[in-house]
Amino acid sequence: MEVEVTIEHEGTPYTATYLVVGDELIVYLPNGEPRATVLRGLNPESAARQHLRSYIRSVTQHKQ
């Protein structure tokens, strides 16, 4: 089952979906790009938020 995580940055909401398959987290970023992480005990939502934060940094740096 896919789960959504949303982070608002400077008034703009960014949403990614993620799912866990075994011990692997697969995150689908707002641009459709998938990213994967082996969880090894990490909290899936926390790890998905980190991927989304990284995406937001890369997108907002390009706007400056």
Buried (B, 14 or more C-beta within 10 A) or exposed (E): EEEEBEBEEEEEEBEBBBBBEEEEBBBBBBEEEEBEBEBEEBEBEEBBBBBBBEBBEEBEEEEE
